[in-house]
């Protein structure tokens, strides 16, 4: 029951980040951070609490495990990991690994895959 509630909470918060990622008045960095955070929360929503909490997985590993669970294509998983690295090592003026339209499309694919997975489990 708690896993289900946590999953729903993460899904709701990811929707708020998804909405912010679409706000063109925000900086590119902020919007890409929102895409990454929403994707991370979606990934956590498909991981068992025992996996996500007991193992205290680093963010990128939890993201990768969640993406594999919902069978996101490897190229999309790689793009998300590259985005996370860029955000961690952010330097003003450094080119982003994704443009915002590609990042938003990627987030939409992640969202659909997670929702499909949760509906079938």
N, C-alpha and C positions, 0 to 999 in steps of 0.2 A: 504494500500500500504506500509506504513512504517513497519507494522508487518511482511509483507512478506520479505521486504529487511533485516530487523533485523534477521529474521529466516535464510535467506540465508547466511548472514554474520556469524552467529553463527555456521552454518553447515560447512562453509569453515574453520573457525578457529579450530573447533573440529577435522577436518581432519588433520590439522597440528599437533595437540597434539597426535592424533592417530598414525601418522607417527613417531613422536618422541618416543612414548611408545614402538614401535617395535625396536628401536635402542639399540642393545645389549651392545654398549660401554657406555651407560649411566648407572648410578647407579640404583639399584632396587627402591630406594625411588623416584628418579626422574621419572622413568618409571611409577610407580604406581600413582604418582601425575598427570602425563599426562593422564592416564586412567581415573582418577577421574574428572579432568578438562574437558576432552572431553565429558564424560558422562553428566556432569553438563551443558555444553553448549548445548548438544543435548536436554536435558530436557527443558532448557529455550526456545529452538526453537519451542516447541509445546505449550508453555503457551502464552496466550494473553498478550500483553504488559500491559494492565490494571491490570492483575493479578501480573505479574512479577515486574512491576515498581511501581505502585501505592501502593501496599501492602508492598513493600520493603522486600520481603521474605528472611529469612535467607537461606544460601546456601543449607543445607540439606533438608529443607522443600520444596524449589523450586525443588530440585532433586526428592524428593519423589512424589510431585504432578505431575511432568512431566512423571515419570515412571508409575504412575497410569493411566495417560491419555493414554499412549500407551500400557497399559496392560502388562507390564513386570511382570513376575512371582514374587510373594512376596519374595521368597528366593534370587532372583537377586537384588531386591531393598534393601533387608536387607544387602546383601554383599556390595553393594555400600555405604550404610550408614556406615557400619563397617569400610570400607576403609577410608571414610572421617574422622571418629573419630580417626582412627590410624594416619592419616596424621596430624590432628590437635594436637594430643598429642604425636607426634613422639619423640621417644627416641632411639638413636643409639643402635642397638642390639636387640631391641624389635621385636618379630616375626610379620611379616605382616599377615593380615587376609586372604590374597589370594596370591598364587604364581603368577608369572607374566603370565604364560600361561593361567591360569584360568581367570585372570584379562583381558587379551587380548580377550579371547573368550567371556567374559561378555560384553566388549565394543562392539564387533562385533554384539552381539545379540541386544544390545541397539540401535546401529546404524540402523540395519535392521528394528527394530520395529518403530523407529522414521521416517525413510524414508517411510515405509508402511503407517503410520498414515498420514504423510504430503501429500502423493500421493492421499489419499482418502478424504482429507478435503480441 
